[in-house]
Amino acid sequence: MTMRLLQHRADDGRRQVIAADDDGAAFVRGVESVRALASEAIAAGTGLADTVRRRGLEGTVDLHAALEAGRLLAPIDHEDPAHLIMTGTGLTHLGSAEGRDQMHRAAAAAAHQTDSMRMFLEGLEGGKPGPGVVGQQPEWFYKGNGSHLVGPGQPLTMPAFAQDGGEEPELAGIYLIGPDGTPWRLGLCLANEFSDHVTERHNYLWLAHSKLRQAALGPELLVGPAPTDVRGRSRIIRDDAVLWDKPFLSGEDNMSHSLANLEHHHFKYALFRRPGDVHVHFFGTATLSFSEGVQTRPGDVFEIEAAPFSLPLRNALIQSEGNLPPARML
């Protein structure tokens, strides 16, 4: 039975961890954060589920009621936001078989392949190597630190200078770096890797600019082996009506890269093996409303849901007012 971990904050500010499965949800005794629970598991050499069982559970929790009341936080955080690093990979998902065929036909017909097409095809060819073999490295980008992390129900904010604020429904891997520099995957979260697609479309070299945005995590951390076939829906709600709604696929069965390969090419850098750091790494998507001509606007609500997660991720879009002051010389 798959366990999910959540972070709860009561009205008085007290924090607790929730463990949930198909039989219900309850508080984990004596622990205030998933990061603390994971640190305990690493030190003891046990898994998260075993650590939860050893601590024991108390009380019961209505997850849907807690979500609606705004008591569920992002399922991972760090008291020092600088020690939570958000990154991601792109061009990792296959899309439908028809979409793959179209891309191959376009690649074969094109006199000159774009860099994006070349990277996609290289990933398709070498993104899932055998055990112990290093595969093709993916596209990689930096999103920010813990100050960019948004929880369920919180707004996603476009900067005043942004040209777009678009959703990206996907999975994110959550990692804690152990005392010896080993990255430990705690589990997967449902995520909205929020980006500026108009800026990216203008010039692909502006991808780095387009990704320096907030991102949202769903309330549940799925513990244990990663599901290989995840099927969900992504929708945009405007003025209480569904503006756009489409299914999306994720998990290794629907990807051109294995998670192990993506993890290798992220954590091969010593910079990302700093003990105690938390990493939120977005694995990519093949489904965007932007690619179908949708232009989002402040007030829209993004809604993403997928089994085996039991709760949706909802975030309203807002835009900040005014730009930050310029740098000054001392």
C-alpha positions as CSV (number, residue, x, y, z in Angstrom):
1,M,0.0,0.0,0.0
2,T,1.5,3.3,-1.1
3,M,2.2,5.9,1.6
4,R,1.8,9.6,1.1
5,L,3.3,12.3,3.4
6,L,1.9,15.8,3.9
7,Q,2.8,18.8,6.0
8,H,0.0,20.3,8.2
9,R,0.0,23.7,10.0
10,A,-2.7,24.3,12.5
11,D,-4.4,27.7,13.1
12,D,-2.0,28.3,16.0
13,G,1.0,27.7,13.8
14,R,1.9,24.2,15.2
15,R,3.3,22.0,12.4
16,Q,2.8,18.2,12.1
17,V,3.4,15.5,9.5
18,I,0.5,13.5,8.1
19,A,0.9,9.9,6.8
20,A,-1.9,8.8,4.5
21,D,-2.8,5.7,2.5
22,D,-5.9,4.1,1.1
23,D,-7.2,3.4,4.7
24,G,-7.1,7.0,5.9
25,A,-4.8,9.7,7.3
26,A,-3.3,10.4,10.7
27,F,-0.6,12.5,12.3
28,V,2.9,11.1,12.8
29,R,3.9,11.3,16.4
30,G,6.5,13.8,17.5
31,V,7.8,15.2,14.1
32,E,7.1,18.6,12.7
33,S,8.5,18.3,9.1
34,V,9.0,15.8,6.3
35,R,12.6,17.0,6.2
36,A,13.2,16.1,9.9
37,L,11.5,12.7,9.3
38,A,13.8,12.0,6.3
39,S,16.9,13.1,8.3
40,E,15.9,10.6,10.9
41,A,15.4,7.8,8.4
42,I,18.8,8.5,6.7
43,A,20.6,8.4,10.1
44,A,18.8,5.2,11.1
45,G,19.3,3.5,7.7
46,T,15.6,2.8,7.3
47,G,13.0,3.9,4.8
48,L,10.5,6.7,5.4
49,A,7.6,4.2,5.7
50,D,9.5,2.2,8.4
51,T,10.4,5.4,10.2
52,V,6.7,6.4,10.3
53,R,5.7,3.0,11.6
54,R,8.3,3.2,14.3
55,R,7.1,6.6,15.5
56,G,3.5,5.6,15.3
57,L,0.3,7.5,14.4
58,E,-2.3,9.5,16.3
59,G,-5.6,11.0,15.6
60,T,-7.3,11.1,12.2
61,V,-7.3,13.8,9.5
62,D,-9.8,14.7,6.8
63,L,-7.4,15.6,4.0
64,H,-10.0,17.3,1.8
65,A,-11.2,19.4,4.7
66,A,-7.6,20.3,5.7
67,L,-6.9,21.3,2.1
68,E,-10.0,23.5,1.8
69,A,-9.1,25.1,5.1
70,G,-5.7,26.0,3.8
71,R,-3.9,24.0,6.5
72,L,-1.8,21.8,4.1
73,L,1.6,23.2,3.1
74,A,4.0,22.1,0.3
75,P,5.1,18.6,1.4
76,I,8.8,19.7,1.6
77,D,10.5,23.0,2.7
78,H,13.6,24.2,4.4
79,E,13.8,26.8,7.3
80,D,16.6,28.5,5.2
81,P,15.2,28.9,1.7
82,A,18.7,29.2,0.3
83,H,19.2,25.5,1.0
84,L,16.2,24.4,-1.1
85,I,17.2,24.3,-4.8
86,M,14.6,24.1,-7.6
87,T,15.7,22.8,-11.0
88,G,14.3,20.8,-13.9
89,T,14.7,19.0,-17.1
90,G,12.9,19.5,-20.4
91,L,12.3,17.6,-23.6
92,T,11.9,14.4,-21.5
93,H,8.4,13.2,-22.4
94,L,7.3,11.3,-25.4
95,G,3.7,12.5,-25.8
96,S,1.4,10.3,-27.8
97,A,2.6,7.7,-30.4
98,E,1.2,10.0,-33.1
99,G,3.1,12.9,-31.7
100,R,6.3,10.9,-31.8
101,D,5.7,9.9,-35.4
102,Q,5.1,13.5,-36.4
103,M,8.3,14.6,-34.8
104,H,10.3,11.8,-36.5
105,R,8.7,12.7,-39.9
106,A,9.5,16.4,-39.3
107,A,13.1,15.6,-38.3
108,A,13.6,13.4,-41.4
109,A,12.2,16.0,-43.7
110,A,14.0,19.0,-42.3
111,A,17.2,20.1,-44.0
112,H,18.5,21.4,-40.6
113,Q,17.3,20.1,-37.3
114,T,16.7,22.6,-34.5
115,D,18.7,22.2,-31.4
116,S,15.5,21.3,-29.5
117,M,14.7,18.5,-32.1
118,R,18.3,17.2,-31.9
119,M,18.1,17.1,-28.1
120,F,14.8,15.3,-28.1
121,L,16.0,12.7,-30.6
122,E,19.2,12.2,-28.6
123,G,17.2,11.6,-25.5
124,L,15.0,9.2,-27.3
125,E,18.0,7.3,-28.4
126,G,20.1,7.4,-25.2
127,G,18.0,8.6,-22.3
128,K,17.3,5.1,-20.9
129,P,20.6,3.3,-20.7
130,G,21.0,0.0,-18.9
131,P,22.0,-0.3,-15.2
132,G,25.4,1.3,-14.5
133,V,25.6,3.0,-17.9
134,V,25.5,6.8,-18.3
135,G,22.9,7.9,-20.8
136,Q,22.4,11.1,-22.8
137,Q,22.3,14.2,-20.7
138,P,19.0,16.2,-20.9
139,E,18.2,19.8,-21.1
140,W,18.6,21.3,-17.7
141,F,17.5,24.6,-16.1
142,Y,17.5,26.4,-12.8
143,K,14.2,27.7,-11.3
144,G,15.2,29.3,-8.0
145,N,15.5,28.5,-4.3
146,G,12.9,27.9,-1.6
147,S,11.7,31.5,-1.9
148,H,10.1,30.4,-5.2
149,L,8.3,27.4,-3.7
150,V,4.5,27.7,-3.6
151,G,2.2,25.4,-1.8
152,P,-1.3,24.2,-2.6
153,G,-3.9,26.9,-2.7
154,Q,-1.3,29.7,-2.8
155,P,-1.2,32.0,-5.8
156,L,1.4,31.7,-8.5
157,T,2.8,35.2,-9.2
158,M,3.9,36.5,-12.6
159,P,6.5,39.3,-12.2
160,A,5.5,42.6,-13.5
161,F,7.8,42.3,-16.5
162,A,6.6,38.8,-17.5
163,Q,5.0,38.2,-20.9
164,D,3.1,35.1,-19.8
165,G,2.3,32.9,-16.9
166,G,1.6,29.4,-18.1
167,E,1.1,26.0,-16.4
168,E,3.3,22.9,-16.8
169,P,1.7,19.8,-15.2
170,E,4.3,17.3,-14.2
171,L,6.0,15.3,-11.5
172,A,8.8,16.6,-9.2
173,G,11.4,14.5,-7.4
174,I,12.1,15.5,-3.9
175,Y,15.6,14.9,-2.5
176,L,17.5,15.4,0.7
177,I,21.3,15.3,0.6
178,G,22.7,13.0,3.4
179,P,25.7,13.8,5.7
180,D,28.1,12.0,3.3
181,G,26.8,13.8,0.2
182,T,24.5,11.0,-1.0
183,P,21.3,12.3,-2.6
184,W,18.2,10.5,-1.2
185,R,15.0,10.5,-3.2
186,L,12.2,11.0,-0.7
187,G,9.4,10.6,-3.2
188,L,7.5,12.3,-5.9
189,C,5.0,15.3,-5.9
190,L,2.4,16.5,-8.3
191,A,3.7,19.9,-9.5
192,N,3.0,22.9,-11.6
193,E,6.3,24.1,-13.1
194,F,5.1,27.6,-13.9
195,S,6.9,29.3,-16.8
196,D,6.9,32.2,-19.2
197,H,6.3,30.5,-22.6
198,V,6.1,33.8,-24.6
199,T,9.6,34.7,-23.5
200,E,10.8,31.2,-24.3
201,R,9.2,31.2,-27.8
202,H,10.8,34.5,-28.8
203,N,14.3,32.9,-28.6
204,Y,15.1,29.5,-27.1
205,L,18.3,31.0,-25.6
206,W,15.9,32.9,-23.3
207,L,14.7,29.6,-21.7
208,A,16.8,30.4,-18.6
209,H,14.9,33.7,-18.2
210,S,11.5,32.0,-18.8
211,K,12.1,29.5,-16.0
212,L,13.1,31.9,-13.3
213,R,9.6,31.8,-11.8
214,Q,7.7,30.3,-8.9
215,A,6.6,26.7,-9.0
216,A,3.9,24.9,-7.0
217,L,3.9,21.5,-5.4
218,G,0.8,19.5,-4.6
219,P,0.2,18.6,-1.0
220,E,1.3,15.0,-1.1
221,L,4.7,13.4,-1.2
222,L,4.4,9.9,-2.7
223,V,6.8,7.6,-0.9
224,G,8.4,4.4,-2.3
225,P,9.0,3.2,-5.9
226,A,8.0,5.8,-8.5
227,P,5.0,4.8,-10.6
228,T,5.9,4.3,-14.2
229,D,2.6,5.3,-15.7
230,V,0.9,8.4,-14.3
231,R,-2.3,9.7,-16.0
232,G,-3.8,13.0,-14.9
233,R,-5.7,16.1,-16.1
234,S,-4.6,19.7,-16.4
235,R,-7.2,22.4,-16.6
236,I,-7.6,26.2,-16.4
237,I,-10.7,27.7,-14.8
238,R,-11.7,31.3,-15.6
239,D,-14.7,33.0,-14.1
240,D,-15.8,29.8,-12.5
241,A,-15.9,27.9,-15.9
242,V,-13.5,25.5,-17.4
243,L,-11.5,27.4,-20.1
244,W,-9.2,24.5,-21.1
245,D,-9.0,20.8,-20.0
246,K,-6.7,18.1,-21.2
247,P,-5.2,14.8,-20.0
248,F,-1.4,14.5,-19.4
249,L,0.9,11.6,-19.1
250,S,4.1,11.2,-17.0
251,G,6.2,8.4,-15.4
252,E,9.0,6.5,-17.1
253,D,6.7,4.6,-19.5
254,N,5.8,8.0,-21.1
255,M,9.3,9.5,-21.0
256,S,12.4,9.4,-23.2
257,H,14.7,9.4,-20.1
258,S,14.7,7.3,-17.0
259,L,14.5,9.0,-13.7
260,A,17.9,7.5,-12.8
261,N,19.5,9.1,-15.9
262,L,18.0,12.5,-15.0
263,E,19.1,12.2,-11.4
264,H,22.6,11.2,-12.5
265,H,23.0,14.3,-14.7
266,H,21.8,16.6,-12.0
267,F,23.7,15.2,-9.0
268,K,26.9,14.6,-10.9
269,Y,27.8,18.1,-9.9
270,A,29.4,18.3,-6.4
271,L,27.6,21.7,-6.0
272,F,24.3,19.7,-5.7
273,R,25.6,17.2,-3.1
274,R,25.9,19.7,-0.2
275,P,24.8,17.8,3.0
276,G,21.5,19.0,4.3
277,D,20.2,20.6,1.1
278,V,16.8,19.9,-0.3
279,H,16.3,19.5,-4.0
280,V,13.0,19.8,-5.9
281,H,13.7,18.6,-9.5
282,F,11.0,18.9,-12.1
283,F,10.9,16.0,-14.6
284,G,9.1,17.8,-17.5
285,T,5.8,17.5,-19.4
286,A,4.4,17.2,-22.9
287,T,1.1,19.0,-22.2
288,L,0.7,22.8,-22.3
289,S,-2.3,25.0,-22.8
290,F,0.1,27.6,-24.4
291,S,0.8,25.2,-27.3
292,E,-2.9,25.2,-28.1
293,G,-3.1,29.0,-28.2
294,V,-4.4,29.7,-24.7
295,Q,-3.3,33.0,-23.2
296,T,-3.6,33.0,-19.4
297,R,-4.5,36.1,-17.4
298,P,-4.6,37.1,-13.8
299,G,-7.5,35.5,-12.0
300,D,-7.2,32.2,-13.8
301,V,-7.0,29.1,-11.6
302,F,-4.7,26.2,-12.6
303,E,-5.9,22.8,-11.5
304,I,-3.8,19.6,-11.8
305,E,-4.8,16.1,-10.6
306,A,-3.5,12.6,-11.2
307,A,-3.7,9.2,-9.5
308,P,-2.2,7.9,-7.3
309,F,-2.3,11.4,-5.6
310,S,-5.6,11.8,-3.9
311,L,-5.7,15.6,-3.8
312,P,-5.6,18.2,-6.6
313,L,-3.1,21.0,-6.9
314,R,-4.9,24.4,-7.4
315,N,-3.3,27.8,-7.7
316,A,-4.6,31.1,-8.9
317,L,-2.6,33.3,-11.2
318,I,-1.8,36.8,-10.1
319,Q,0.7,39.5,-11.3
320,S,3.0,41.6,-9.2
321,E,2.7,45.4,-9.5
322,G,5.8,47.3,-10.5
323,N,9.3,46.2,-11.0
324,L,12.0,46.1,-8.4
325,P,14.3,49.1,-8.0
326,P,17.6,49.0,-10.1
327,A,20.9,48.1,-8.7
328,R,22.9,51.0,-7.2
329,M,26.6,51.8,-6.8
330,L,28.1,52.3,-3.4
